[in-house]
Amino acid sequence: MITLVRILFIFLCMIVGRAQNPQKSSAFEPQVETSKLSIEAFSYPVFMDNEMHSEFTLGYKLDEKFAVELQNFYDTYRTFDVQRVELKLKKYVSDKLYFVNGVAMERELDKH
């Protein structure tokens, strides 16, 4: 009985696999980067203690080897909030290596 179930299972898997007709769609082709401006952002939801964490990054490539980037972090905790702003200059040596220099400001905002 178990052998019959295994054979039927393999047969059904083969039928389902053959029934799928893959079609190439132009919607899923990789897109070529044309803009020098890059924007990234994320945020965590509000937790039980009303904690929230968010970040955004705004970058601009001046040329192939030089870029400017602005980052902002904002975190809320139970007793205080933290905000950090960074301005970075990046000099690309290769595709996987770059030197970075910049300034940052971090401040704590007391809630009480």
Disulfide bonds with the S-S distance in Angstrom:
none
